[in-house]
Amino acid sequence: MRLTSLLCALALAAGVPVVLVAQEGVAPTVVAAKTGKKPVKKKVAKPSGPPAKELFGAAKTPAPMAARAIGFYAKGCLAGAAALPVDGPAWQAMRLSRNRNWGHPTLVALVEKLAVEAREHDAWPGLLVGDISQPRGGPMLTGHASHQVGLDADIWLTPMPDRRLTEQERENLSAASMLAPDGVSVDPKIWSDAHVRLLKRAASYASVERIFVHPAIKKALCEATAKDADRTWLHKMQAYWGHYYHFHVRIACPEGSTNCEHQQPLPNNDGCGKELTNWLALVKPKPKPETPPETVAKPAPPKPGITLDQLPPDCRSVLAGGADIPVMASKPATPPNTATAKKPTTTK
C-alpha cells in the first residue's frame, strides 16, 4: 500500500492521471488517480492445505512430461524442465544447494548461448548464473515471487573468474554491487563498457521479453547509449527494486506452452525519460527519522503462502508426475548432485 500511494503521489505531482509500474512478479499495473469512488471488496474463499512452496520445494527431480510453462511467472509451475549444467564452456552455476538450476529448455538454451556469445564477441569472461527455477517450478521456499514457470533467470553482474569455483565458493561468494554510495548511480570503479555490451546482447534475443535491472543501471545504460543510432533494445530494460548485483532475464511464453500466461506488452519507448526519473526518486536513499521506540510500528504478519488449489489445475499433475503419490513433504529434502543430473529425455 505504501508503494502504491507513493507512486500515485508522483503521478499527481507530474500532472498525469496514471503511472505504469513495472513489476517483476506480476504483470504491469496501472495505478490510477483518485476517482472518488470506493472500491468494491469481493469476498475471497480462504485457501486450504499446506503452502505450495513446501510441496514444490520438496520435489527433487523434474516432471517427466513434455516441456511446458504453466500459468503466470509468479503463479504457476513447470513440466519437463531441463537442467543448466553446473559447469559449461562459458558459465558456472551458483548456489548449488538450492537446486534451482532448472528451467524450460528454451530458457536454458538461451542462457548457454548468451554465455558463449558474450565471451566470443563482448569480452565478457563468462556468466555466473544464479537462480532459474526449481525442478518442477512453482513457488519457492525463499527468495522469489516469480521464477515459477522456468522462464526467468538471474545472472550475476560479476564476471566469471578464470578458474572453476569450488562448491563452497559457489555457496559463499557474494556478487558485487554495481551501486555507487549515492544509491542512484553506478560505481565507475566496478561498472564497465563490458557490462553494457553484455546487457545489450541479452536484450538482442527475440525470445527475451524483459530484463529487470536496478534503476541506477538503467540510468547508466541510457547515458552510455545516448549517441547510439540503435537504442531500440533499451525498452526491454525494466527498472525495478533490487537487481543491483544481477540482472533478471525473462523470456516470453515458448511454443507448446498453451496455458502459459503472457505479460502485457511493454511501452514502445526507451524508458529513459519520466519513468526512469520516477524510479530514481523511489530508490534514492532517504534519511531515517529518529523515532522513539514506543512509537515504532509492529511489523505486519506474513501473508499466507499460495496453496496448490490456487495454482493452475495442471500443476497437480506436474507435482505428482513420475511418483506413486503426490509430493506432500513439509520440508525440502536434500538436493541432488546437479553436477551429474541428466536432462530429461522428454524435454527436447
C-alpha positions in Angstrom: 0.0 0.0 0.0 2.8 2.4 0.8 4.4 1.9 -2.7 1.0 2.4 -4.4 0.4 5.6 -2.5 3.8 6.9 -3.3 3.5 6.2 -7.0 0.1 7.9 -7.1 1.6 10.9 -5.4 4.4 11.1 -8.0 1.9 10.8 -10.8 -0.3 13.6 -9.5 2.7 15.8 -8.9 3.7 15.3 -12.6 0.2 16.2 -13.7 -0.6 12.8 -15.2 -3.6 10.7 -14.3 -1.9 7.3 -14.1 1.6 5.8 -13.8 2.6 2.5 -15.4 4.6 0.5 -12.9 7.0 -2.3 -14.0 6.7 -5.3 -11.7 8.9 -8.3 -11.5 6.4 -10.8 -10.0 3.2 -9.6 -11.7 2.0 -8.0 -14.9 2.5 -4.3 -15.2 -0.1 -2.4 -13.1 -1.8 0.9 -13.9 -2.0 3.0 -10.8 -4.9 5.5 -11.2 -5.5 8.8 -9.5 -8.4 9.0 -7.1 -11.8 8.9 -8.6 -13.9 9.5 -5.5 -15.5 6.0 -5.8 -14.9 3.4 -3.1 -13.6 0.1 -4.5 -15.9 -2.8 -4.2 -14.4 -5.5 -2.0 -15.0 -9.1 -3.1 -15.1 -11.9 -0.7 -12.4 -14.5 -1.5 -12.5 -18.0 -0.2 -9.7 -18.8 2.2 -7.2 -21.3 0.7 -6.7 -24.6 2.4 -3.9 -27.1 2.5 -0.1 -26.6 3.0 1.6 -23.7 1.2 2.5 -24.8 -2.4 6.1 -23.7 -1.8 6.6 -26.6 0.6 5.3 -29.1 -2.0 7.3 -27.8 -4.9 10.4 -27.1 -2.7 10.4 -30.8 -1.8 10.4 -32.0 -5.5 14.0 -33.1 -6.3 13.6 -34.0 -9.9 11.7 -32.6 -12.9 8.3 -33.9 -14.0 8.8 -36.5 -16.8 6.5 -34.7 -19.2 6.7 -32.6 -22.4 8.2 -29.2 -21.6 5.6 -26.7 -20.7 5.5 -23.4 -18.8 2.1 -23.5 -17.0 0.4 -20.4 -15.6 2.0 -17.0 -14.9 5.6 -16.1 -13.9 4.5 -15.6 -10.3 1.8 -18.2 -10.1 2.5 -21.4 -12.0 4.7 -24.4 -12.4 7.0 -26.2 -14.9 6.8 -29.5 -16.7 9.7 -31.2 -18.4 12.4 -29.0 -17.0 16.0 -29.1 -18.3 19.0 -28.6 -16.0 21.6 -26.0 -16.8 24.9 -27.9 -16.4 26.7 -26.6 -13.3 29.8 -26.0 -15.5 29.9 -25.0 -19.1 32.4 -23.6 -21.5 31.5 -20.0 -20.5 29.4 -20.3 -17.4 29.2 -21.6 -13.8 26.0 -22.2 -11.8 26.0 -20.7 -8.3 24.2 -21.7 -5.0 24.0 -25.4 -6.0 22.4 -26.4 -2.7 19.2 -24.6 -3.7 18.7 -27.0 -6.7 17.4 -24.1 -8.8 19.4 -24.5 -12.0 16.3 -25.9 -13.8 14.3 -24.1 -16.5 12.3 -24.6 -19.6 14.6 -26.0 -22.3 14.2 -22.8 -24.3 15.5 -20.6 -21.5 18.4 -23.0 -20.6 19.5 -22.9 -24.3 19.3 -19.1 -24.3 21.5 -18.8 -21.2 24.1 -21.1 -22.7 24.0 -19.2 -25.9 24.4 -15.8 -24.1 27.4 -17.1 -22.2 29.2 -18.3 -25.2 28.4 -15.3 -27.5 29.2 -12.8 -24.8 32.6 -14.4 -24.3 33.3 -14.5 -28.1 32.1 -11.1 -29.0 31.8 -8.9 -26.0 35.0 -9.6 -24.0 32.9 -11.0 -21.1 34.8 -13.8 -19.3 31.7 -15.9 -18.7 28.5 -16.0 -16.7 27.9 -16.7 -13.1 24.3 -18.0 -13.1 22.1 -17.6 -10.1 18.5 -18.9 -9.6 16.5 -20.1 -12.6 13.7 -22.3 -11.2 13.0 -25.4 -9.1 12.8 -28.8 -10.9 9.1 -28.5 -11.2 8.9 -24.7 -10.9 6.2 -23.4 -8.5 6.6 -21.1 -5.5 10.0 -21.2 -3.8 10.6 -21.6 -0.1 12.8 -18.4 -0.1 13.8 -15.5 -2.3 11.4 -15.0 -5.2 7.8 -14.3 -6.1 8.5 -15.1 -9.8 10.8 -17.8 -11.3 7.8 -20.2 -11.1 7.4 -21.3 -14.7 11.1 -21.8 -15.8 11.2 -18.6 -17.9 13.2 -16.4 -15.5 17.0 -16.5 -14.9 19.2 -14.4 -12.6 22.7 -13.7 -14.0 25.3 -12.1 -11.8 27.0 -8.8 -13.0 30.2 -10.2 -11.5 32.4 -11.7 -14.3 33.2 -15.4 -14.1 36.7 -16.0 -12.7 39.3 -17.8 -14.9 39.1 -20.9 -12.8 36.4 -23.4 -11.7 34.9 -22.3 -8.4 34.6 -24.9 -5.6 31.2 -25.9 -4.3 31.9 -24.0 -1.1 32.8 -20.8 -3.1 29.6 -21.1 -5.0 27.7 -21.1 -1.8 29.6 -18.3 0.0 30.9 -16.0 -2.7 29.0 -12.7 -2.8 28.1 -10.9 -6.0 29.5 -7.3 -6.3 27.0 -4.4 -6.1 27.2 -2.1 -9.0 25.9 0.9 -7.0 27.8 4.0 -6.0 27.4 5.3 -2.5 24.6 7.7 -3.6 22.4 4.7 -4.4 21.2 6.2 -7.7 24.2 5.8 -9.9 26.7 3.0 -10.7 30.2 2.8 -9.3 32.7 3.7 -12.2 35.3 1.6 -10.5 33.2 -1.5 -11.0 30.8 -0.7 -13.8 32.3 -1.0 -17.3 31.5 -0.9 -21.0 31.6 -4.7 -21.0 28.5 -4.6 -18.7 26.7 -2.5 -21.3 27.7 -4.9 -24.1 26.6 -7.9 -22.1 23.1 -6.5 -21.4 22.7 -5.3 -24.9 23.4 -8.8 -26.2 20.9 -10.3 -23.7 18.3 -7.9 -24.9 19.0 -8.7 -28.6 17.5 -12.1 -28.5 13.9 -12.2 -29.8 12.6 -14.5 -27.1 13.8 -12.2 -24.3 10.8 -10.1 -23.3 12.1 -8.2 -20.3 15.4 -7.7 -18.3 15.0 -6.3 -14.8 17.8 -4.1 -13.6 18.2 -1.5 -10.8 17.2 2.0 -11.8 20.8 3.2 -11.5 21.9 0.5 -14.0 19.1 1.6 -16.3 20.3 5.2 -16.0 23.9 4.0 -16.8 22.6 2.2 -19.9 20.7 5.3 -21.1 23.7 7.5 -20.7 26.1 5.1 -22.3 24.0 4.8 -25.4 22.8 8.4 -25.7 24.6 8.9 -29.1 23.9 5.4 -30.5 21.8 5.1 -33.6 20.1 1.9 -32.4 18.6 2.2 -28.9 15.5 0.0 -29.5 16.8 -2.7 -27.2 16.6 -0.3 -24.2 12.8 -0.7 -23.9 13.4 -4.3 -22.7 15.5 -3.0 -19.8 13.0 -2.5 -17.0 13.9 -0.6 -13.8 12.9 -2.5 -10.7 13.7 -2.8 -7.0 16.9 -4.6 -6.1 18.8 -6.0 -9.1 22.0 -4.1 -8.4 24.2 -7.1 -8.3 22.5 -9.2 -11.0 20.1 -8.9 -13.9 17.0 -10.9 -14.4 16.3 -12.2 -17.8 12.7 -13.1 -18.6 11.6 -14.8 -21.9 8.2 -14.9 -23.4 5.9 -17.9 -23.3 7.5 -20.5 -25.6 5.9 -22.5 -28.3 4.0 -25.5 -26.9 3.1 -23.8 -23.6 -0.5 -23.3 -24.5 -1.6 -22.4 -20.9 1.3 -20.1 -20.2 0.0 -16.6 -19.3 1.6 -13.8 -21.3 2.5 -10.4 -19.8 1.2 -7.1 -21.2 3.3 -5.6 -24.0 6.0 -3.1 -23.0 5.6 0.6 -23.8 7.1 1.4 -27.2 9.8 3.8 -25.8 13.3 3.6 -24.4 12.2 4.2 -20.8 14.9 6.8 -20.2 12.5 9.7 -19.5 9.9 10.3 -16.8 9.5 6.6 -16.0 13.2 6.4 -15.0 13.1 9.7 -13.2 10.3 8.4 -11.0 12.1 5.2 -10.3 15.3 7.0 -9.3 13.2 9.1 -6.8 11.8 6.0 -5.3 15.1 4.2 -4.7 17.1 7.3 -3.6 18.2 6.7 0.0 16.3 8.8 2.4 17.4 9.9 5.9 16.0 7.7 8.6 13.9 9.7 11.2 14.7 9.3 14.8 11.6 7.6 16.1 11.1 6.9 19.8 11.0 3.2 20.5 7.4 3.3 21.8 6.1 4.6 18.5 7.7 2.1 16.2 5.0 0.2 14.4 4.9 -3.6 14.7 5.8 -5.5 11.5 2.8 -6.8 9.7 2.2 -10.6 10.0 3.5 -12.6 6.9 0.9 -13.2 4.2 -0.2 -16.8 3.8 1.5 -18.6 1.0 -0.1 -19.7 -2.2 -1.7 -23.2 -2.0 -1.9 -25.8 -4.6 -5.6 -25.0 -5.1 -4.6 -21.5 -6.2 -2.3 -22.7 -8.9 -3.4 -23.8 -12.4 -5.0 -27.3 -12.3 -2.2 -28.8 -14.4 0.2 -28.1 -11.6 -1.3 -31.1 -9.6 -0.2 -33.4 -12.5 3.2 -31.8 -12.6 3.7 -32.3 -8.9 2.6 -35.9 -9.0 4.3 -36.8 -12.3 6.8 -39.7 -12.1 5.8 -40.5 -8.5 3.5 -43.1 -7.0 1.9 -40.4 -4.8 2.0 -36.6 -4.9 4.9 -35.0 -3.1 3.5 -33.8 0.2 6.6 -33.3 2.4 6.6 -30.1 4.5 10.3 -29.6 4.2 12.6 -29.9 1.2 14.7 -32.9 1.1 18.5 -32.8 0.5 19.0 -31.5 -3.1 20.5 -33.9 -5.6 24.0 -33.6 -7.0 23.2 -31.4 -10.0 26.6 -31.9 -11.4 25.7 -35.4 -12.5 22.0 -34.7 -13.3 20.9 -35.6 -16.8 18.4 -33.6 -18.8 15.0 -35.5 -19.1 14.6 -37.1 -22.4 11.1 -35.6 -22.9 12.3 -32.0 -23.0 13.9 -31.8 -26.4 
